[in-house]
Amino acid sequence: MIVWINGAFGAGKTGAARELIELIPNSTLFDPEVIGGGLPDLLPPKRLAEVSDFQDLPIWRRLVVDTAAALLAEVGGVLVVPMTLLRQDYRDEIFGGLASRRIAVRHVVLAPDETILRQRISARPVPDLPDGEMRVRQWSFDHIEPYRAALAGWLGTDAHRIDTGALTPYETAERIADAVRTGAASVCDIVQTPEPTAETLAAGVLLFDEQDRVLLVDPTYKAGWEFPGGVVEPGEAPARAGMREVAEETGIQLTEAPRLLVVDWEPPTPPGYGGMRFLFDGGSLDSGEARQLLLPGPELRACRFVTEEEAARLLPPVRYERLRWALRARERGVALYLEAGVPVGPQ
């Protein structure tokens, strides 16, 4: 299990985490800051210069998941993780990756009054570097507004909130430990299937509205928009898998097996293994059916009916090519075989 302590810079996360490992038996402190500190030794300066925050680097988010999983495999018990996460998609990606390894996350947020938060930032020790005080403190102040927005939105509903304005680090740790013990800090409900260890078979279903726009969904457990669908389970027919996933994700019950549009072989791109990808035509939904979509939920953050041009801006390139050819196949009434999004054989 992981206890993830969120909050603004200066909220007291690290101090509380150090006290918390003394209160929770068999617990270990894991600070993802050490991963960010090591990235300058791993990545070219040019790549580092492209971002202002190491959280924006996909490698950081993946290493946080991989390192946490490796630590738990090594020491067991509970990991206490003090780390600010203000972007919901990054939270979803990291917690979803942990869920795929069957690692439960209990999420708490330390939320002192803003006046107290600003006082703590002003009094916070800073590195002995040129302009260090100005840069570090300004960085913390600049992130107060994103923190307030997150707390008023997704963060305020996702995490168990603790007002630490009048609490010492030890008292804060006691509140966290009590919330974990009583279940007040519940397990995050993000759902994720285990990460593949070999090529996978996956099925997606295209659903259309009355304007012939296609439905895209935004999964909580990975970055980027996608089609409704998922991995085909052992012994399961791909079309039936697509129907099952549509029902689980959207609440739409397809009564007939959807028609095949494309089969696309996705080559392995580390760390992914690739595999066969099916896209089926689930037909058109009337306005009443479209309004019945069950969102948001544990697996999906949002959904949208989009034109082909809008889909090109939302989908990764290979996935968009799969959609583009699926739409052509739908128009022609003939299924197509693709490799990496490119048709093979007579068209």
C-alpha positions as CSV (number, residue, x, y, z in Angstrom):
1,M,0.0,0.0,0.0
2,I,1.0,3.6,-0.6
3,V,0.0,6.6,1.5
4,W,0.4,9.6,-0.9
5,I,0.7,12.9,0.9
6,N,-0.3,15.7,-1.5
7,G,-0.4,19.5,-1.0
8,A,1.1,22.8,-2.0
9,F,4.8,23.5,-1.6
10,G,5.3,24.4,2.0
11,A,2.3,22.5,3.3
12,G,4.5,20.3,5.5
13,K,4.4,17.1,3.5
14,T,8.0,15.9,4.1
15,G,8.0,16.7,7.8
16,A,4.7,14.8,8.2
17,A,6.0,11.9,6.2
18,R,9.0,11.5,8.4
19,E,6.9,11.4,11.4
20,L,4.4,9.0,9.8
21,I,6.8,6.2,9.1
22,E,7.3,6.1,12.9
23,L,3.6,5.6,13.4
24,I,2.8,3.1,10.7
25,P,4.5,-0.3,11.3
26,N,6.8,-1.6,8.5
27,S,6.6,1.7,6.5
28,T,9.3,3.3,4.3
29,L,9.7,6.9,3.1
30,F,9.9,7.3,-0.7
31,D,10.4,10.9,-1.9
32,P,10.1,11.1,-5.8
33,E,12.1,14.3,-5.6
34,V,15.2,12.1,-5.7
35,I,14.1,10.9,-9.2
36,G,13.8,14.4,-10.4
37,G,17.2,15.2,-9.0
38,G,18.7,12.3,-10.9
39,L,17.3,13.2,-14.3
40,P,20.1,15.7,-15.2
41,D,22.5,12.7,-15.0
42,L,20.2,10.7,-17.3
43,L,18.8,13.0,-20.0
44,P,20.5,15.3,-22.5
45,P,20.5,19.0,-21.5
46,K,18.4,19.7,-24.6
47,R,15.6,17.5,-23.4
48,L,15.7,18.9,-19.9
49,A,15.5,22.5,-21.3
50,E,12.2,21.7,-23.0
51,V,10.3,21.6,-19.7
52,S,10.2,23.8,-16.6
53,D,9.1,21.1,-14.3
54,F,10.4,17.5,-14.2
55,Q,6.9,16.2,-13.7
56,D,6.2,17.2,-17.3
57,L,8.8,14.5,-18.4
58,P,7.1,11.1,-19.1
59,I,10.2,9.4,-17.8
60,W,9.8,10.9,-14.4
61,R,6.2,9.7,-14.1
62,R,7.1,6.2,-15.2
63,L,10.1,6.0,-12.9
64,V,8.0,7.1,-10.0
65,V,5.7,4.1,-10.6
66,D,8.5,1.6,-11.4
67,T,10.6,2.7,-8.4
68,A,7.6,2.6,-6.0
69,A,6.7,-0.9,-7.2
70,A,10.4,-2.1,-6.9
71,L,10.6,-0.6,-3.4
72,L,7.5,-2.4,-2.2
73,A,8.8,-5.7,-3.8
74,E,12.0,-5.2,-1.9
75,V,10.9,-4.1,1.6
76,G,7.1,-4.7,1.6
77,G,4.7,-3.0,3.9
78,V,3.7,0.6,3.3
79,L,5.4,3.4,1.3
80,V,4.8,6.9,2.5
81,V,5.2,9.3,-0.5
82,P,5.3,13.1,0.1
83,M,4.8,14.6,-3.4
84,T,2.8,17.5,-4.8
85,L,0.6,16.5,-7.7
86,L,-1.6,19.3,-9.1
87,R,-2.4,18.0,-12.5
88,Q,-5.2,15.4,-12.6
89,D,-3.8,13.7,-15.7
90,Y,-0.5,13.1,-14.0
91,R,-2.2,11.8,-10.9
92,D,-4.3,9.5,-13.1
93,E,-1.2,8.2,-14.9
94,I,0.8,7.5,-11.8
95,F,-2.0,6.1,-9.7
96,G,-3.2,4.1,-12.7
97,G,0.2,2.7,-13.2
98,L,0.3,1.7,-9.5
99,A,-3.1,0.1,-9.8
100,S,-1.9,-2.0,-12.7
101,R,0.6,-3.5,-10.3
102,R,-2.2,-4.1,-7.7
103,I,-0.8,-1.4,-5.4
104,A,-3.5,0.4,-3.5
105,V,-3.0,4.2,-3.0
106,R,-4.6,6.2,-0.1
107,H,-4.5,9.8,-1.0
108,V,-4.4,12.7,1.5
109,V,-3.9,16.4,0.9
110,L,-2.5,18.8,3.5
111,A,-4.4,22.1,3.2
112,P,-3.4,24.9,5.6
113,D,-5.0,28.3,5.1
114,E,-3.3,30.3,2.3
115,T,-2.0,32.9,4.7
116,I,-0.2,30.3,6.8
117,L,1.0,28.6,3.6
118,R,2.6,31.9,2.4
119,Q,4.2,32.4,5.8
120,R,5.7,28.9,5.7
121,I,7.1,29.5,2.2
122,S,8.7,32.7,3.2
123,A,10.4,31.0,6.2
124,R,11.4,27.9,4.3
125,P,15.2,27.2,4.0
126,V,16.5,27.5,0.5
127,P,19.6,26.2,-1.3
128,D,22.8,28.2,-1.0
129,L,23.0,29.0,-4.7
130,P,23.1,32.3,-6.6
131,D,19.5,33.7,-6.5
132,G,18.5,30.5,-4.8
133,E,16.2,32.1,-2.3
134,M,14.4,34.1,-4.9
135,R,14.0,31.2,-7.4
136,V,12.9,28.6,-4.9
137,R,10.4,30.8,-3.0
138,Q,9.1,32.3,-6.2
139,W,8.5,28.8,-7.6
140,S,6.5,27.9,-4.5
141,F,4.5,31.1,-4.7
142,D,3.8,30.6,-8.4
143,H,2.2,27.2,-7.6
144,I,-0.2,28.4,-5.0
145,E,-2.8,29.4,-7.6
146,P,-2.7,26.0,-9.5
147,Y,-2.9,24.3,-6.1
148,R,-6.0,26.3,-5.2
149,A,-7.6,25.5,-8.5
150,A,-6.9,21.7,-8.0
151,L,-8.2,21.8,-4.4
152,A,-11.4,23.5,-5.6
153,G,-11.8,20.8,-8.3
154,W,-10.5,17.2,-8.6
155,L,-8.1,17.3,-5.7
156,G,-10.7,18.3,-3.2
157,T,-12.9,15.4,-4.1
158,D,-10.2,12.8,-4.7
159,A,-8.0,13.2,-1.5
160,H,-8.8,13.1,2.2
161,R,-8.3,16.7,3.3
162,I,-6.4,17.7,6.5
163,D,-6.1,21.3,7.7
164,T,-2.6,21.5,9.0
165,G,-2.6,25.2,9.8
166,A,-2.5,24.7,13.6
167,L,-0.8,21.2,13.6
168,T,2.8,20.2,14.2
169,P,4.4,17.6,11.8
170,Y,3.8,14.9,14.4
171,E,0.1,15.9,14.9
172,T,-0.3,16.0,11.2
173,A,1.1,12.5,11.0
174,E,-1.3,11.3,13.7
175,R,-4.2,12.6,11.7
176,I,-3.0,10.8,8.5
177,A,-2.4,7.6,10.4
178,D,-5.9,7.8,11.9
179,A,-7.4,8.5,8.4
180,V,-5.6,5.4,7.0
181,R,-6.6,3.2,10.0
182,T,-10.3,4.2,9.9
183,G,-10.6,4.2,6.1
184,A,-11.4,7.9,6.0
185,A,-8.6,8.1,3.5
186,S,-10.0,5.5,1.2
187,V,-8.3,3.6,-1.6
188,C,-8.2,5.5,-4.9
189,D,-10.7,3.9,-7.2
190,I,-8.7,4.3,-10.5
191,V,-9.0,1.0,-12.4
192,Q,-6.2,-0.4,-14.5
193,T,-5.5,-3.9,-15.9
194,P,-2.0,-5.3,-15.3
195,E,0.7,-4.0,-17.6
196,P,1.4,-6.5,-20.4
197,T,4.4,-8.7,-20.4
198,A,4.0,-9.8,-24.0
199,E,2.1,-8.8,-27.1
200,T,-1.6,-8.1,-26.4
201,L,-4.9,-8.4,-28.3
202,A,-7.1,-5.4,-27.9
203,A,-10.5,-4.4,-29.3
204,G,-12.0,-0.9,-29.7
205,V,-15.5,0.0,-30.8
206,L,-16.4,3.2,-32.7
207,L,-19.7,4.7,-31.6
208,F,-21.3,7.6,-33.6
209,D,-23.9,10.3,-32.8
210,E,-26.6,11.6,-35.0
211,Q,-24.2,14.0,-36.7
212,D,-21.9,11.0,-37.5
213,R,-19.2,12.2,-35.1
214,V,-17.2,9.5,-33.4
215,L,-17.0,8.9,-29.6
216,L,-13.6,9.3,-28.0
217,V,-12.9,8.7,-24.3
218,D,-10.2,10.1,-21.9
219,P,-9.0,7.2,-19.7
220,T,-8.0,8.0,-16.1
221,Y,-5.2,5.4,-16.2
222,K,-3.1,6.6,-19.1
223,A,-2.4,9.8,-21.0
224,G,-4.2,10.6,-24.2
225,W,-7.6,10.1,-25.8
226,E,-8.7,6.6,-27.0
227,F,-11.6,4.6,-28.4
228,P,-13.9,2.7,-26.0
229,G,-12.5,-0.7,-25.6
230,G,-9.7,-2.6,-24.0
231,V,-7.6,-5.8,-23.8
232,V,-9.2,-9.1,-24.9
233,E,-9.2,-11.6,-22.1
234,P,-8.0,-15.2,-22.5
235,G,-10.6,-17.2,-24.4
236,E,-12.7,-14.1,-25.2
237,A,-13.7,-13.2,-28.8
238,P,-12.5,-9.7,-29.8
239,A,-15.9,-8.5,-30.8
240,R,-17.4,-9.6,-27.5
241,A,-14.5,-8.0,-25.6
242,G,-15.3,-4.7,-27.4
243,M,-19.0,-5.0,-26.4
244,R,-18.0,-5.8,-22.8
245,E,-15.6,-2.8,-22.6
246,V,-18.2,-0.5,-24.0
247,A,-20.7,-1.5,-21.4
248,E,-18.2,-1.2,-18.6
249,E,-16.9,2.2,-19.6
250,T,-19.9,3.9,-21.0
251,G,-23.0,2.0,-19.8
252,I,-24.1,1.4,-23.5
253,Q,-25.3,-2.2,-24.1
254,L,-24.7,-3.3,-27.6
255,T,-27.2,-6.1,-28.5
256,E,-25.4,-7.4,-31.6
257,A,-21.7,-8.1,-32.3
258,P,-20.2,-5.0,-34.0
259,R,-18.9,-5.2,-37.6
260,L,-15.1,-5.4,-38.1
261,L,-13.6,-2.3,-39.7
262,V,-9.8,-2.7,-39.3
263,V,-7.2,-5.1,-37.9
264,D,-4.0,-3.2,-37.1
265,W,-0.7,-4.8,-36.1
266,E,0.9,-2.4,-33.6
267,P,4.7,-2.9,-33.5
268,P,6.5,-3.1,-30.1
269,T,7.7,0.3,-29.0
270,P,9.5,0.0,-25.6
271,P,8.3,-0.1,-23.0
272,G,5.2,-1.3,-24.8
273,Y,4.9,-4.8,-26.4
274,G,2.5,-4.0,-29.2
275,G,0.1,-6.6,-30.6
276,M,-3.1,-6.9,-32.7
277,R,-5.7,-4.1,-32.5
278,F,-9.2,-4.5,-33.7
279,L,-11.6,-1.7,-34.4
280,F,-15.3,-2.4,-34.8
281,D,-18.3,-0.4,-35.9
282,G,-20.7,-0.1,-32.9
283,G,-23.3,1.9,-34.9
284,S,-25.0,5.2,-34.2
285,L,-26.5,6.3,-30.9
286,D,-29.6,8.5,-30.9
287,S,-29.7,11.6,-28.7
288,G,-31.3,9.8,-25.9
289,E,-28.7,7.0,-25.9
290,A,-25.9,9.5,-26.1
291,R,-27.2,11.2,-23.0
292,Q,-27.1,7.9,-21.1
293,L,-23.3,7.7,-21.2
294,L,-22.1,6.9,-17.6
295,L,-19.3,9.4,-17.0
296,P,-17.2,10.1,-15.3
297,G,-16.2,6.9,-13.6
298,P,-13.2,5.0,-12.3
299,E,-11.9,4.3,-15.7
300,L,-12.8,7.4,-17.7
301,R,-12.3,11.1,-17.0
302,A,-14.3,12.4,-19.9
303,C,-15.8,11.6,-23.3
304,R,-16.5,13.6,-26.5
305,F,-18.1,13.1,-29.9
306,V,-15.7,14.6,-32.4
307,T,-15.3,15.1,-36.1
308,E,-12.4,13.4,-37.9
309,E,-10.5,16.7,-37.9
310,E,-10.9,17.1,-34.2
311,A,-9.9,13.5,-33.6
312,A,-6.6,14.3,-35.5
313,R,-5.8,16.8,-32.8
314,L,-6.6,14.5,-29.8
315,L,-5.3,11.1,-30.8
316,P,-1.7,10.0,-31.0
317,P,-0.6,9.7,-34.7
318,V,-0.8,5.9,-35.1
319,R,-4.1,5.8,-33.3
320,Y,-5.5,8.5,-35.5
321,E,-4.3,6.6,-38.6
322,R,-6.2,3.6,-37.3
323,L,-9.3,5.7,-37.0
324,R,-8.9,7.3,-40.4
325,W,-8.7,4.0,-42.2
326,A,-11.6,2.6,-40.0
327,L,-13.8,5.5,-41.3
328,R,-12.8,4.7,-44.9
329,A,-13.6,1.0,-44.3
330,R,-17.0,2.0,-42.9
331,E,-17.7,4.0,-46.0
332,R,-16.7,1.2,-48.3
333,G,-18.2,-1.7,-46.4
334,V,-14.9,-3.6,-46.5
335,A,-12.6,-4.5,-43.6
336,L,-8.9,-3.4,-43.9
337,Y,-5.7,-4.9,-42.6
338,L,-3.1,-2.4,-41.3
339,E,0.4,-2.6,-40.0
340,A,1.4,0.4,-37.7
341,G,-1.6,2.3,-39.1
342,V,-0.7,1.7,-42.7
343,P,-2.9,-0.5,-45.0
344,V,-1.2,-3.6,-46.4
345,G,-2.5,-5.3,-49.6
346,P,-5.2,-4.1,-52.0
347,Q,-7.3,-1.2,-50.9
